[in-house]
Amino acid sequence: MTTHPTSSPRQAPLHGVRVLDLSRVLAGPWAGQLLADLGADVVKVERPGSGDDTRTWGPPWLADAAGQPTREAAYFTCANRNKRSIAVDMASADGQSLLRRMAERADVVLENFKTGGLKAYGLDYASLCALNPRLVYCSITGFGQTGPYAERPGYDFLIQAMGGLMSVTGPADHEDGAGPQKVGVALVDVMTGLYATIGVQAALAERARSGLGQHIDLALLDVQVATLANQAANYLVGGVVPQRMGNAHPNIVPYQSFPTADGDMILAVGNDGQFARFCAVAGHPEWAQDARFATNPERVAHRAVLVPLLRQATVTRTTAEWVAALEAAQVPCGPVNRIDQVFADPQVQARGACVRVPHPLARQVPLVANPLRLSATPVQYHHAPPLLGQHTQEVLADWLGTPAGQDSSQNKL
């Protein structure tokens, strides 16, 4: 684990960009966190008294300096670092007026309300664009601003199912435990946050030329369909509906998990040369010369014959023995790690995948580092995931030039 790095002599890539983050839960906050990591001033707007829903999605809870649990959920910490939090009652006229004033000074608005949900507050794109034509406004919804499902709420689990991901995730129908499975993290939300970040930066780049902002209409379902990647292409080009294959790959063999003497390993053979080297290590060089297995298309065609042969070989050594032997032969392979093993892995540790940032309720909060490694302007960790309303007065002074209207006893408007 590492502490946050020292400052770079060059300004962060998004230094000076102001983001008004009206989103909550994961997809929108993930985008806001990425923009904040890159130097944007991201202000998270939260409901007074309760805040983002994920603040209560525990246990586990962040522990204080005495080791006792606080009411800060671990889930909230995953998507809200480097932001400042203000508590504003969006349902009140004063709160709406304040947020419109902030939007006039913002470069970006992020929101993930239901389609049309912010119009009643005068915080929809049309209303704010009229005040600030340079505004980049990103709306994240389950199904988008148009189409027959536009009014429906959308959640990651639901979209994984509707968007086809679950149909290709899980054991094959003939295997034990067969049935569609969701991915173990809210992957659609995370991918939507990534697409939102890309879209916002593209719109800011275009604004530098045109002087005008624009509306980004981003739907979880659209993202899920887009990220079907080769599975979608297999259907569109080949006309065959992809099926669940467990850990096997539809287009590459052998590219799946295999049993070992003490567990399982991943074998990820990407070309014929790697396969030949695997066969040599396994003590069966003849497999690479067999016409049924010599090339990947033939291995795919004869998967049912080859995979049982490989399984008979892989169970003869431990995972560590296989990994050592295959790495020496430059054959891609690896263990199936638990998450604790991930953070104990020497490569993960060498890359600084976990950082610790000072937190007002705890000595430090452990966070997963941003994977971007920029040589001249590295990601900085300026703020721990904020307490609810922690920065209300500070932000109003910075953005509006005055803390007027603050209820200092409650630190919210």
N, C-alpha and C positions, 0 to 999 in steps of 0.2 A: 504494500500500500504506500502511496506517496502523498505528500502534502501538495497544496496548490502551488503552481509555478510562480516564479518571479515575473514582474512585468516585462513586456517586450518594448524595445525602444520605438517601434512603429505602432501606430494606432491600429486597433482591432479592425477587421474587415468591415463591420457594420457599425463602427463608431459614429455616433450622431443620429442614428436611425431610432425613432421613437415608435414603440409598439404598444398599442392599447389592447390588452388581451382580455377579452370578455368570455373566453372559453373555459370549460371545466372538464374534469375527468381525465381523458388521456390524449386523444388525437390532436385537439387544439393546443393543450398545454405542452405536448411533445414538440410541436412546431415552435411555440413560444420559447421553450427552453433552448432549442437549437439556435434560434435567432439571438437569444441572450448570450449563449456561449460564444457566438461570433461577434459580440460587442454591442448589440442593440440594447437600448434602454427599454426593457420590457416591464410594463406595469400590469400586474394581475389584478383584475377587478373582481371582488368577492362579496357575497352576501354578508351583511353584518350578522354577527352571532353564530353563523354556521360555516360560511365559506364554501370552498370547493367540496363537492360530495366526498372526494377521496380522503379528505382529512379524517373522516370517521371510518374508513375502510381498514380497520385493524381488528385484532392484532395481526402482526406484531406492531409495537409502538416504539418510537425512538426513546431510549433511556436517558434520563437526566444525569447530572454529574455524580449523583449518589447511586446510580444504577437502577433507579426506580422508573417505571414506565410513565411517560408523559401522555398527552392526548394527541401527539403528532404521529399519524400513521405512516408506516414505512412506504405504503403505496404512494402517498402524496409526495414523498421525497424523490421518487424516481423521475418526476416530470416537471419539477418547479424550481430548480436551482437557478441562481443568477437573476432572479426576478425580484421586483419589489411589489409588495401587496398593499392594496388599499381596500377598505371596506366601504362600499357605497350601496345605498338602497336604490336600486334601479327602478323600483316601482314608485318611488316618490318623485314629485315634480322637481325638487331640488337636486336629487340624484341624477335625473335625466339631463337637467340643465348643465350640471357639472361635467358629465360625460360628453355632452356635445361640445362643450368648451375645450375639453381635452382632445376630442377628435379633430377639432380645428387645428390643433398643434401637432397631431400625430402624423406619422408617415404610413403606418400600417394599423389596421384593425383586424383582429382575429376573433371569430365568433363561431359557436357551434349550436346555436338555438335551432329549433324547428323552423322550417321554411316559413317566412313571414312573421316569425315570433317577435322580432325586434321592432316591427313597424309601429306597433301601438306605443312604443316608448320614444319614437322619433330617432331611433338608433340604427335603422336599416340603411342599406347602401345608398338608396336614392336620397334620403334625408341628409346623410353625412356628406355625400359627394357634393350636394348643393352648397354646403358650408366650406368644404375643402376639396376642390377638384383634383388635387394632387394625391388624394388618399388612395392607398392600395387596401382594398377591403376583401378579406378572405373568409368566405362562408363554408363551413364544414357541416354537412348533413349526412344522414344515412343514405338518401337516394337522390339528392340533387334538388335544384330549384325548379326543374321541369319534369314532366312524365307522370304517369298514372300513380306512382308511389310517392310523389314528392311530399305529401303531407304526413307520411308515416314516420314514426320515430325509428331510428336505426341503431343497433348495438353490434359490437364486434362479433359476438357469438352468432347472432342471427345472420350477419353478413357473410361470415365464413361458410354458413350453410347455404344461403341463397346464391352466393357467388361461386359455388363449385369447389371451394377449397376442401371442405369436409368429404366430398365425394371421392377425392384422391388421397385422403389421409386416413391411415388406419390399416389394420390387417386385411389381406385379401379375403374374399368371401369364403374360401375353403380353409382358412386358418382359424385357430382358436381365438376367441374374442373378436371375431369379425364384426364390422359395423363401422359407420363413419365416425371419425374422431375430430375434435377441434385441435388446433395447435395449442401448445401449452402456455403461450403468452398471447396477449391481445394483438396479434400480428397485424390485423387490418388497421386498427387504430394507429399503431406505430408506423406502418407504411404510409398511411394517410398523412400523418404528421410530417414525414419526410417529403412527400409530394407537395404539401402545403409550403414547406420551407423553400423548396425549389421554385414553386410558383410565385411566392412573394419576392424572392430575389430576382427572378426574371422580370416581374412587373416593375420593380424598382430600377432595374437596368434600363428598361424601355422608357420609364418616366424621365430618366436622365436625358433622353433624346427628345421626347414629346412634351415634357412638362406636365403630363396628365397621369392620374392614377387610373385604376380600373378595378372591376369586380372579378374575383376568382370564385367560381362555383365548383366546389370539390365534394364529391360524394364517396362515401365508404364503399358502396357497391361498385362504382366505376373503378376505384383503386383495386378492389379485389379481383375484378375481371382482368384488369390490365396486368396484374402480377401473377396471373396463371401462367404467364411466360410460355415455356415449351409445351406445357400441357394444353394450353389453348391452341398453340400452333399445330400440335399433333392432331387435334380435332379438326381445325379449319382446313388444314392441308390434306390430312390423311382420311378424314371422314369417319374415323373410329373414335367412339367415346372412351376417354381414359377411365381406367378402373383403379380401385385401391390395390396397391401392391406391397403393403407393409413398408419395409425399408429398402425394397428393390427399386431400381430405376427403370423407367419404360424404354429408354433408348441406349443404355449402356450396361454391359455385363463383363465382369463382376463389379457391382457398385452398390453394396448393401452391407448389412451387418452379418457377421459369421460367428458361430460359437467357438470358444477356445477352451482350453483345459480348465480355466478358472473364471470364465465369464464370457464376454463378447468383445469383438473388435469391429471396426469399420474398415472395409477394404474398398478403396475408391480408384479403380483402375480406369484411367482415362484414354489409354491408347494401346496399341498392340505391343509396343516395346515394353511397356510396364507389365503387361500380362506375361510376356515371355520371361521377364525377370522374376515375377512372382512364381511362375512354374518352376524355375530353377531353384529358388529358395525353398519351395515346398517339396523338392525332390521328385518332381514330375515334369521334366523338360519336354517329355513327349506330348503333353497337352498342347503346348504352343505350336507343335507341328501337325496336330490333328486338324484336318480340313474343316471339321465342325466348329473348331474353337480358334483358329488362327487369326481371324479378323473379327472386329466387333460386330458387324452385321450377322456373321455366322454364330457368334456367341449369343446374340440376342435370339436368333432363331432356334438355337439349341439350349436355351436357358435351362429347361427342365432336366436336361441330361448333365450339364456342366455343374450347376449349383450343388447338387448332392455330392458330386465328387469333391468339390472344394470343401464342403462341410466335413467330410470324412477326414480331410487333411488338416483343417484348422483346429480340430479338437485335440490334436496331438501335442500342442504346445500352449504355454500360458500366453495371455495377452501381452505381457511385457516382453517375452521372448520373441513373439511375432513382430511386435513393433520395432524392437532393436534390429532384428534380421532384415525386415523389409525396408526400414529407413536406410540401412546401409546399402541396400540395393536400389534406393531411390524409387520405391513403390509406395504411393500415398496410402497411409493407413493410420489408425489411431484408436485409442480407447474410447469407450462411451462413459464420459465423466458425469458424476453428480455435480451440482452447482458448487458445493464446497470444494470439490476437487478442481473445478475450473479456476477458482480464485487462489488455489494452492499451486497451480501449474506454473513452472518456472518461466515459460514464455509469456503467460498472462501477467505475471508479476513483473517481468522485465519491461513489458510495455506500459506499465503503470495503469492497469485497467481499473484500479480502485483508488480513489482520492478521498482525503478527509478534509472537511471544511469546518471552521469554527461555527458553532450554532448557539443561539441565545439561551436555549434550555439545556443543552448538553455541551460537554467539552468540545466534541467534534461529532459531525454526522458523516458516516461513510457513504460515498456515492460512486456509481459507476462512471468512469471517465468518458468524456466525449472521444470517439475513436478518430476524429480528424487530427492529423498531425501536420500543421502548417509550419513551415520552416522559419518564416519571418514574423508571423503574427500568431503564435500559438494560442489555443483556447485558454482563457483565464477563468478562475473560479472566485468571483468577487462576493457572491451572496449565497449563503445556505438557503435551502427552501424556506421561504419566509413564514413567520407567524401571521395569523390572520390580522390584517390591517396594520401590520408592523410599520409600514412606511407611509401611511396616509398623509400626515402633515408634511413630511419631507418631499413627497411627490408633488403635492399641491404647490409647494413653494417653488420647486424646480420647474414644473410645467406651466403653472399659471401665475407665478410671481407673488403669490400670497397664500397664506393658510386660512384666509377668511372663510367662515362658514363651518370650520371644524368644531366638532364637539370634543374638546381635548380630553375629557374624562373617559370617553368611550373610544376615542381614536377612530371615529368613523363619522361619516356624514349622514 
